[in-house]
Amino acid sequence: MTIKVRFFARFRELLGTDIIVTSQEGTHLLTVVKKIAEKSQDGYDAIFDAKGDFREFVIVMQNGRRVETATAASTPVTDGDEIAVFPPVAGG
């Protein structure tokens, strides 16, 4: 199955954007993002903590819906999903 992963702002600078990955049935959201992030130590460290969990400020969306990072390890992905990963948003 094919999944599109988009990183934004600082994460995009470190990992790129519009990345297409192929995963097996039963793969979870956390696993998909980790697989990409592991290609850059700086990118991995920006998104994941020492335990390998999403950092508390990371925003993750699946097909336009926010996913709680605490449940990302058990959230399955399906063919055609679009995952978006954002750093904290600040405005002014």
Jmol script that loads the backbone (N, CA, C; Angstrom):
load data "model"
ATOM      1  N   MET A   1       0.832  -1.174   0.000  1.00  0.00           N
ATOM      2  CA  MET A   1       0.000   0.000   0.000  1.00  0.00           C
ATOM      3  C   MET A   1       0.880   1.240   0.000  1.00  0.00           C
ATOM      4  N   THR A   2       0.347   2.316  -0.543  1.00  0.00           N
ATOM      5  CA  THR A   2       1.110   3.548  -0.707  1.00  0.00           C
ATOM      6  C   THR A   2       0.544   4.643   0.197  1.00  0.00           C
ATOM      7  N   ILE A   3       1.447   5.336   0.883  1.00  0.00           N
ATOM      8  CA  ILE A   3       1.076   6.400   1.812  1.00  0.00           C
ATOM      9  C   ILE A   3       1.916   7.629   1.485  1.00  0.00           C
ATOM     10  N   LYS A   4       1.288   8.801   1.541  1.00  0.00           N
ATOM     11  CA  LYS A   4       1.995  10.061   1.305  1.00  0.00           C
ATOM     12  C   LYS A   4       2.221  10.738   2.653  1.00  0.00           C
ATOM     13  N   VAL A   5       3.462  11.131   2.902  1.00  0.00           N
ATOM     14  CA  VAL A   5       3.795  11.809   4.151  1.00  0.00           C
ATOM     15  C   VAL A   5       4.326  13.197   3.810  1.00  0.00           C
ATOM     16  N   ARG A   6       3.731  14.192   4.467  1.00  0.00           N
ATOM     17  CA  ARG A   6       4.134  15.583   4.238  1.00  0.00           C
ATOM     18  C   ARG A   6       4.638  16.163   5.554  1.00  0.00           C
ATOM     19  N   PHE A   7       5.829  16.716   5.514  1.00  0.00           N
ATOM     20  CA  PHE A   7       6.399  17.406   6.665  1.00  0.00           C
ATOM     21  C   PHE A   7       6.325  18.903   6.391  1.00  0.00           C
ATOM     22  N   PHE A   8       6.158  19.682   7.448  1.00  0.00           N
ATOM     23  CA  PHE A   8       6.000  21.121   7.294  1.00  0.00           C
ATOM     24  C   PHE A   8       7.017  21.884   8.133  1.00  0.00           C
ATOM     25  N   ALA A   9       7.288  23.127   7.688  1.00  0.00           N
ATOM     26  CA  ALA A   9       8.179  24.068   8.374  1.00  0.00           C
ATOM     27  C   ALA A   9       9.555  23.434   8.614  1.00  0.00           C
ATOM     28  N   ARG A  10      10.041  23.482   9.823  1.00  0.00           N
ATOM     29  CA  ARG A  10      11.377  22.964  10.152  1.00  0.00           C
ATOM     30  C   ARG A  10      11.519  21.487   9.792  1.00  0.00           C
ATOM     31  N   PHE A  11      10.477  20.716  10.002  1.00  0.00           N
ATOM     32  CA  PHE A  11      10.542  19.290   9.671  1.00  0.00           C
ATOM     33  C   PHE A  11      10.767  19.078   8.175  1.00  0.00           C
ATOM     34  N   ARG A  12      10.163  19.926   7.358  1.00  0.00           N
ATOM     35  CA  ARG A  12      10.346  19.819   5.905  1.00  0.00           C
ATOM     36  C   ARG A  12      11.791  20.109   5.537  1.00  0.00           C
ATOM     37  N   GLU A  13      12.395  21.091   6.203  1.00  0.00           N
ATOM     38  CA  GLU A  13      13.799  21.417   5.934  1.00  0.00           C
ATOM     39  C   GLU A  13      14.707  20.224   6.239  1.00  0.00           C
ATOM     40  N   LEU A  14      14.363  19.478   7.256  1.00  0.00           N
ATOM     41  CA  LEU A  14      15.200  18.350   7.674  1.00  0.00           C
ATOM     42  C   LEU A  14      14.921  17.058   6.903  1.00  0.00           C
ATOM     43  N   LEU A  15      13.662  16.854   6.484  1.00  0.00           N
ATOM     44  CA  LEU A  15      13.281  15.552   5.924  1.00  0.00           C
ATOM     45  C   LEU A  15      12.682  15.596   4.526  1.00  0.00           C
ATOM     46  N   GLY A  16      12.308  16.786   4.054  1.00  0.00           N
ATOM     47  CA  GLY A  16      11.656  16.891   2.756  1.00  0.00           C
ATOM     48  C   GLY A  16      10.147  16.878   2.922  1.00  0.00           C
ATOM     49  N   THR A  17       9.444  16.861   1.815  1.00  0.00           N
ATOM     50  CA  THR A  17       7.986  16.834   1.876  1.00  0.00           C
ATOM     51  C   THR A  17       7.447  16.002   0.725  1.00  0.00           C
ATOM     52  N   ASP A  18       6.169  15.701   0.795  1.00  0.00           N
ATOM     53  CA  ASP A  18       5.509  14.881  -0.229  1.00  0.00           C
ATOM     54  C   ASP A  18       6.279  13.588  -0.499  1.00  0.00           C
ATOM     55  N   ILE A  19       6.560  12.878   0.559  1.00  0.00           N
ATOM     56  CA  ILE A  19       7.300  11.625   0.476  1.00  0.00           C
ATOM     57  C   ILE A  19       6.310  10.474   0.345  1.00  0.00           C
ATOM     58  N   ILE A  20       6.504   9.675  -0.666  1.00  0.00           N
ATOM     59  CA  ILE A  20       5.642   8.518  -0.897  1.00  0.00           C
ATOM     60  C   ILE A  20       6.367   7.284  -0.361  1.00  0.00           C
ATOM     61  N   VAL A  21       5.684   6.559   0.520  1.00  0.00           N
ATOM     62  CA  VAL A  21       6.265   5.335   1.068  1.00  0.00           C
ATOM     63  C   VAL A  21       5.333   4.160   0.798  1.00  0.00           C
ATOM     64  N   THR A  22       5.935   3.009   0.706  1.00  0.00           N
ATOM     65  CA  THR A  22       5.178   1.776   0.548  1.00  0.00           C
ATOM     66  C   THR A  22       5.291   1.003   1.851  1.00  0.00           C
ATOM     67  N   SER A  23       4.153   0.609   2.391  1.00  0.00           N
ATOM     68  CA  SER A  23       4.136  -0.133   3.648  1.00  0.00           C
ATOM     69  C   SER A  23       3.245  -1.359   3.513  1.00  0.00           C
ATOM     70  N   GLN A  24       3.419  -2.266   4.445  1.00  0.00           N
ATOM     71  CA  GLN A  24       2.612  -3.475   4.467  1.00  0.00           C
ATOM     72  C   GLN A  24       1.307  -3.237   5.211  1.00  0.00           C
ATOM     73  N   GLU A  25       0.324  -4.021   4.911  1.00  0.00           N
ATOM     74  CA  GLU A  25      -0.954  -3.990   5.620  1.00  0.00           C
ATOM     75  C   GLU A  25      -0.692  -4.164   7.110  1.00  0.00           C
ATOM     76  N   GLY A  26      -1.391  -3.425   7.940  1.00  0.00           N
ATOM     77  CA  GLY A  26      -1.231  -3.526   9.388  1.00  0.00           C
ATOM     78  C   GLY A  26      -0.183  -2.602   9.967  1.00  0.00           C
ATOM     79  N   THR A  27       0.440  -1.782   9.121  1.00  0.00           N
ATOM     80  CA  THR A  27       1.439  -0.828   9.597  1.00  0.00           C
ATOM     81  C   THR A  27       0.744   0.316  10.324  1.00  0.00           C
ATOM     82  N   HIS A  28       1.412   0.850  11.333  1.00  0.00           N
ATOM     83  CA  HIS A  28       0.843   1.936  12.118  1.00  0.00           C
ATOM     84  C   HIS A  28       1.506   3.274  11.784  1.00  0.00           C
ATOM     85  N   LEU A  29       0.786   4.332  12.069  1.00  0.00           N
ATOM     86  CA  LEU A  29       1.216   5.688  11.730  1.00  0.00           C
ATOM     87  C   LEU A  29       2.603   6.004  12.285  1.00  0.00           C
ATOM     88  N   LEU A  30       2.848   5.711  13.538  1.00  0.00           N
ATOM     89  CA  LEU A  30       4.145   5.987  14.154  1.00  0.00           C
ATOM     90  C   LEU A  30       5.270   5.326  13.370  1.00  0.00           C
ATOM     91  N   THR A  31       5.061   4.090  12.964  1.00  0.00           N
ATOM     92  CA  THR A  31       6.078   3.334  12.230  1.00  0.00           C
ATOM     93  C   THR A  31       6.408   3.993  10.895  1.00  0.00           C
ATOM     94  N   VAL A  32       5.396   4.484  10.196  1.00  0.00           N
ATOM     95  CA  VAL A  32       5.604   5.123   8.896  1.00  0.00           C
ATOM     96  C   VAL A  32       6.464   6.378   9.046  1.00  0.00           C
ATOM     97  N   VAL A  33       6.116   7.218  10.007  1.00  0.00           N
ATOM     98  CA  VAL A  33       6.862   8.473  10.205  1.00  0.00           C
ATOM     99  C   VAL A  33       8.280   8.171  10.674  1.00  0.00           C
ATOM    100  N   LYS A  34       8.441   7.216  11.570  1.00  0.00           N
ATOM    101  CA  LYS A  34       9.778   6.851  12.052  1.00  0.00           C
ATOM    102  C   LYS A  34      10.674   6.373  10.923  1.00  0.00           C
ATOM    103  N   LYS A  35      10.119   5.561  10.039  1.00  0.00           N
ATOM    104  CA  LYS A  35      10.895   5.006   8.920  1.00  0.00           C
ATOM    105  C   LYS A  35      11.523   6.125   8.094  1.00  0.00           C
ATOM    106  N   ILE A  36      10.774   7.184   7.881  1.00  0.00           N
ATOM    107  CA  ILE A  36      11.291   8.325   7.121  1.00  0.00           C
ATOM    108  C   ILE A  36      12.270   9.131   7.958  1.00  0.00           C
ATOM    109  N   ALA A  37      11.898   9.430   9.200  1.00  0.00           N
ATOM    110  CA  ALA A  37      12.712  10.284  10.070  1.00  0.00           C
ATOM    111  C   ALA A  37      14.078   9.675  10.375  1.00  0.00           C
ATOM    112  N   GLU A  38      14.165   8.363  10.380  1.00  0.00           N
ATOM    113  CA  GLU A  38      15.439   7.697  10.672  1.00  0.00           C
ATOM    114  C   GLU A  38      16.512   7.978   9.634  1.00  0.00           C
ATOM    115  N   LYS A  39      16.139   8.532   8.513  1.00  0.00           N
ATOM    116  CA  LYS A  39      17.109   8.853   7.461  1.00  0.00           C
ATOM    117  C   LYS A  39      17.921  10.098   7.797  1.00  0.00           C
ATOM    118  N   SER A  40      17.483  10.864   8.804  1.00  0.00           N
ATOM    119  CA  SER A  40      18.185  12.073   9.228  1.00  0.00           C
ATOM    120  C   SER A  40      18.169  12.128  10.749  1.00  0.00           C
ATOM    121  N   GLN A  41      19.332  12.062  11.360  1.00  0.00           N
ATOM    122  CA  GLN A  41      19.383  12.096  12.822  1.00  0.00           C
ATOM    123  C   GLN A  41      18.771  13.386  13.359  1.00  0.00           C
ATOM    124  N   ASP A  42      19.056  14.519  12.711  1.00  0.00           N
ATOM    125  CA  ASP A  42      18.474  15.791  13.156  1.00  0.00           C
ATOM    126  C   ASP A  42      16.957  15.767  13.016  1.00  0.00           C
ATOM    127  N   GLY A  43      16.463  15.211  11.927  1.00  0.00           N
ATOM    128  CA  GLY A  43      15.028  15.112  11.717  1.00  0.00           C
ATOM    129  C   GLY A  43      14.379  14.206  12.756  1.00  0.00           C
ATOM    130  N   TYR A  44      15.002  13.083  13.010  1.00  0.00           N
ATOM    131  CA  TYR A  44      14.480  12.145  14.011  1.00  0.00           C
ATOM    132  C   TYR A  44      14.427  12.808  15.385  1.00  0.00           C
ATOM    133  N   ASP A  45      15.525  13.453  15.761  1.00  0.00           N
ATOM    134  CA  ASP A  45      15.594  14.085  17.079  1.00  0.00           C
ATOM    135  C   ASP A  45      14.596  15.232  17.229  1.00  0.00           C
ATOM    136  N   ALA A  46      14.266  15.889  16.136  1.00  0.00           N
ATOM    137  CA  ALA A  46      13.299  16.993  16.192  1.00  0.00           C
ATOM    138  C   ALA A  46      11.882  16.487  16.430  1.00  0.00           C
ATOM    139  N   ILE A  47      11.583  15.287  15.959  1.00  0.00           N
ATOM    140  CA  ILE A  47      10.214  14.759  16.017  1.00  0.00           C
ATOM    141  C   ILE A  47      10.003  13.775  17.164  1.00  0.00           C
ATOM    142  N   PHE A  48      11.024  12.986  17.484  1.00  0.00           N
ATOM    143  CA  PHE A  48      10.878  11.918  18.475  1.00  0.00           C
ATOM    144  C   PHE A  48      11.736  12.160  19.707  1.00  0.00           C
ATOM    145  N   ASP A  49      11.240  11.689  20.854  1.00  0.00           N
ATOM    146  CA  ASP A  49      11.999  11.794  22.098  1.00  0.00           C
ATOM    147  C   ASP A  49      12.915  10.578  22.250  1.00  0.00           C
ATOM    148  N   ALA A  50      13.605  10.494  23.382  1.00  0.00           N
ATOM    149  CA  ALA A  50      14.571   9.414  23.621  1.00  0.00           C
ATOM    150  C   ALA A  50      13.913   8.035  23.665  1.00  0.00           C
ATOM    151  N   LYS A  51      12.612   7.966  23.985  1.00  0.00           N
ATOM    152  CA  LYS A  51      11.890   6.694  24.035  1.00  0.00           C
ATOM    153  C   LYS A  51      11.377   6.267  22.658  1.00  0.00           C
ATOM    154  N   GLY A  52      11.486   7.166  21.674  1.00  0.00           N
ATOM    155  CA  GLY A  52      10.977   6.850  20.339  1.00  0.00           C
ATOM    156  C   GLY A  52       9.525   7.236  20.144  1.00  0.00           C
ATOM    157  N   ASP A  53       8.990   8.026  21.068  1.00  0.00           N
ATOM    158  CA  ASP A  53       7.624   8.532  20.940  1.00  0.00           C
ATOM    159  C   ASP A  53       7.662   9.937  20.334  1.00  0.00           C
ATOM    160  N   PHE A  54       6.540  10.335  19.724  1.00  0.00           N
ATOM    161  CA  PHE A  54       6.465  11.702  19.227  1.00  0.00           C
ATOM    162  C   PHE A  54       6.695  12.665  20.387  1.00  0.00           C
ATOM    163  N   ARG A  55       7.427  13.731  20.126  1.00  0.00           N
ATOM    164  CA  ARG A  55       7.568  14.774  21.141  1.00  0.00           C
ATOM    165  C   ARG A  55       6.193  15.379  21.393  1.00  0.00           C
ATOM    166  N   GLU A  56       5.984  15.887  22.583  1.00  0.00           N
ATOM    167  CA  GLU A  56       4.653  16.340  22.981  1.00  0.00           C
ATOM    168  C   GLU A  56       4.107  17.475  22.130  1.00  0.00           C
ATOM    169  N   PHE A  57       4.963  18.261  21.512  1.00  0.00           N
ATOM    170  CA  PHE A  57       4.496  19.404  20.729  1.00  0.00           C
ATOM    171  C   PHE A  57       4.224  19.081  19.260  1.00  0.00           C
ATOM    172  N   VAL A  58       4.568  17.894  18.803  1.00  0.00           N
ATOM    173  CA  VAL A  58       4.394  17.532  17.397  1.00  0.00           C
ATOM    174  C   VAL A  58       2.902  17.342  17.095  1.00  0.00           C
ATOM    175  N   ILE A  59       2.483  17.884  15.970  1.00  0.00           N
ATOM    176  CA  ILE A  59       1.097  17.748  15.520  1.00  0.00           C
ATOM    177  C   ILE A  59       1.080  16.774  14.350  1.00  0.00           C
ATOM    178  N   VAL A  60       0.242  15.740  14.458  1.00  0.00           N
ATOM    179  CA  VAL A  60       0.147  14.721  13.417  1.00  0.00           C
ATOM    180  C   VAL A  60      -1.293  14.651  12.925  1.00  0.00           C
ATOM    181  N   MET A  61      -1.447  14.614  11.610  1.00  0.00           N
ATOM    182  CA  MET A  61      -2.778  14.488  11.015  1.00  0.00           C
ATOM    183  C   MET A  61      -2.787  13.331  10.033  1.00  0.00           C
ATOM    184  N   GLN A  62      -3.921  12.667   9.952  1.00  0.00           N
ATOM    185  CA  GLN A  62      -4.124  11.579   9.007  1.00  0.00           C
ATOM    186  C   GLN A  62      -5.375  11.911   8.208  1.00  0.00           C
ATOM    187  N   ASN A  63      -5.191  12.131   6.925  1.00  0.00           N
ATOM    188  CA  ASN A  63      -6.303  12.475   6.026  1.00  0.00           C
ATOM    189  C   ASN A  63      -7.095  13.681   6.546  1.00  0.00           C
ATOM    190  N   GLY A  64      -6.356  14.697   7.023  1.00  0.00           N
ATOM    191  CA  GLY A  64      -6.983  15.939   7.466  1.00  0.00           C
ATOM    192  C   GLY A  64      -7.547  15.927   8.869  1.00  0.00           C
ATOM    193  N   ARG A  65      -7.386  14.830   9.585  1.00  0.00           N
ATOM    194  CA  ARG A  65      -7.888  14.739  10.959  1.00  0.00           C
ATOM    195  C   ARG A  65      -6.718  14.569  11.916  1.00  0.00           C
ATOM    196  N   ARG A  66      -6.776  15.328  12.988  1.00  0.00           N
ATOM    197  CA  ARG A  66      -5.699  15.258  13.964  1.00  0.00           C
ATOM    198  C   ARG A  66      -5.700  13.902  14.678  1.00  0.00           C
ATOM    199  N   VAL A  67      -4.492  13.371  14.863  1.00  0.00           N
ATOM    200  CA  VAL A  67      -4.292  12.119  15.575  1.00  0.00           C
ATOM    201  C   VAL A  67      -3.536  12.448  16.856  1.00  0.00           C
ATOM    202  N   GLU A  68      -4.030  11.986  17.979  1.00  0.00           N
ATOM    203  CA  GLU A  68      -3.314  12.182  19.236  1.00  0.00           C
ATOM    204  C   GLU A  68      -2.006  11.394  19.155  1.00  0.00           C
ATOM    205  N   THR A  69      -0.901  12.056  19.450  1.00  0.00           N
ATOM    206  CA  THR A  69       0.390  11.385  19.322  1.00  0.00           C
ATOM    207  C   THR A  69       0.498  10.173  20.233  1.00  0.00           C
ATOM    208  N   ALA A  70      -0.219  10.180  21.345  1.00  0.00           N
ATOM    209  CA  ALA A  70      -0.191   9.040  22.273  1.00  0.00           C
ATOM    210  C   ALA A  70      -0.800   7.781  21.654  1.00  0.00           C
ATOM    211  N   THR A  71      -1.653   7.944  20.643  1.00  0.00           N
ATOM    212  CA  THR A  71      -2.291   6.775  20.024  1.00  0.00           C
ATOM    213  C   THR A  71      -1.709   6.450  18.645  1.00  0.00           C
ATOM    214  N   ALA A  72      -0.702   7.194  18.214  1.00  0.00           N
ATOM    215  CA  ALA A  72      -0.143   6.994  16.876  1.00  0.00           C
ATOM    216  C   ALA A  72       0.469   5.609  16.687  1.00  0.00           C
ATOM    217  N   ALA A  73       0.969   5.025  17.764  1.00  0.00           N
ATOM    218  CA  ALA A  73       1.579   3.689  17.660  1.00  0.00           C
ATOM    219  C   ALA A  73       0.540   2.609  17.397  1.00  0.00           C
ATOM    220  N   SER A  74      -0.724   2.911  17.678  1.00  0.00           N
ATOM    221  CA  SER A  74      -1.776   1.917  17.451  1.00  0.00           C
ATOM    222  C   SER A  74      -2.770   2.364  16.376  1.00  0.00           C
ATOM    223  N   THR A  75      -2.471   3.465  15.692  1.00  0.00           N
ATOM    224  CA  THR A  75      -3.343   3.962  14.627  1.00  0.00           C
ATOM    225  C   THR A  75      -2.908   3.369  13.294  1.00  0.00           C
ATOM    226  N   PRO A  76      -3.731   2.511  12.696  1.00  0.00           N
ATOM    227  CA  PRO A  76      -3.336   1.889  11.426  1.00  0.00           C
ATOM    228  C   PRO A  76      -3.408   2.877  10.264  1.00  0.00           C
ATOM    229  N   VAL A  77      -2.564   2.647   9.285  1.00  0.00           N
ATOM    230  CA  VAL A  77      -2.635   3.403   8.041  1.00  0.00           C
ATOM    231  C   VAL A  77      -3.201   2.498   6.964  1.00  0.00           C
ATOM    232  N   THR A  78      -3.832   3.109   5.973  1.00  0.00           N
ATOM    233  CA  THR A  78      -4.399   2.343   4.876  1.00  0.00           C
ATOM    234  C   THR A  78      -3.925   2.925   3.556  1.00  0.00           C
ATOM    235  N   ASP A  79      -4.090   2.167   2.518  1.00  0.00           N
ATOM    236  CA  ASP A  79      -3.655   2.586   1.188  1.00  0.00           C
ATOM    237  C   ASP A  79      -4.255   3.945   0.831  1.00  0.00           C
ATOM    238  N   GLY A  80      -3.405   4.857   0.363  1.00  0.00           N
ATOM    239  CA  GLY A  80      -3.855   6.173  -0.065  1.00  0.00           C
ATOM    240  C   GLY A  80      -3.909   7.215   1.031  1.00  0.00           C
ATOM    241  N   ASP A  81      -3.573   6.846   2.269  1.00  0.00           N
ATOM    242  CA  ASP A  81      -3.584   7.817   3.358  1.00  0.00           C
ATOM    243  C   ASP A  81      -2.585   8.935   3.102  1.00  0.00           C
ATOM    244  N   GLU A  82      -2.890  10.101   3.644  1.00  0.00           N
ATOM    245  CA  GLU A  82      -1.959  11.225   3.647  1.00  0.00           C
ATOM    246  C   GLU A  82      -1.710  11.602   5.098  1.00  0.00           C
ATOM    247  N   ILE A  83      -0.460  11.545   5.488  1.00  0.00           N
ATOM    248  CA  ILE A  83      -0.037  11.874   6.842  1.00  0.00           C
ATOM    249  C   ILE A  83       0.669  13.228   6.778  1.00  0.00           C
ATOM    250  N   ALA A  84       0.318  14.131   7.689  1.00  0.00           N
ATOM    251  CA  ALA A  84       0.970  15.439   7.781  1.00  0.00           C
ATOM    252  C   ALA A  84       1.573  15.579   9.167  1.00  0.00           C
ATOM    253  N   VAL A  85       2.818  16.085   9.229  1.00  0.00           N
ATOM    254  CA  VAL A  85       3.520  16.238  10.494  1.00  0.00           C
ATOM    255  C   VAL A  85       3.990  17.680  10.601  1.00  0.00           C
ATOM    256  N   PHE A  86       3.543  18.348  11.673  1.00  0.00           N
ATOM    257  CA  PHE A  86       3.811  19.766  11.878  1.00  0.00           C
ATOM    258  C   PHE A  86       4.569  19.994  13.181  1.00  0.00           C
ATOM    259  N   PRO A  87       5.486  20.961  13.193  1.00  0.00           N
ATOM    260  CA  PRO A  87       6.056  21.405  14.462  1.00  0.00           C
ATOM    261  C   PRO A  87       5.032  22.294  15.159  1.00  0.00           C
ATOM    262  N   PRO A  88       5.329  22.764  16.369  1.00  0.00           N
ATOM    263  CA  PRO A  88       4.370  23.642  17.043  1.00  0.00           C
ATOM    264  C   PRO A  88       4.116  24.879  16.197  1.00  0.00           C
ATOM    265  N   VAL A  89       2.894  25.354  16.264  1.00  0.00           N
ATOM    266  CA  VAL A  89       2.491  26.526  15.480  1.00  0.00           C
ATOM    267  C   VAL A  89       2.456  27.722  16.414  1.00  0.00           C
ATOM    268  N   ALA A  90       3.108  28.781  15.980  1.00  0.00           N
ATOM    269  CA  ALA A  90       3.100  30.029  16.750  1.00  0.00           C
ATOM    270  C   ALA A  90       2.644  31.143  15.821  1.00  0.00           C
ATOM    271  N   GLY A  91       2.016  32.089  16.368  1.00  0.00           N
ATOM    272  CA  GLY A  91       1.555  33.199  15.537  1.00  0.00           C
ATOM    273  C   GLY A  91       1.710  34.501  16.279  1.00  0.00           C
ATOM    274  N   GLY A  92       1.375  35.513  15.572  1.00  0.00           N
ATOM    275  CA  GLY A  92       1.495  36.796  16.235  1.00  0.00           C
ATOM    276  C   GLY A  92       0.858  37.860  15.421  1.00  0.00           C
TER     277      GLY A  92
END
end "model"
wireframe off; spacefill off
backbone 0.3
color backbone group
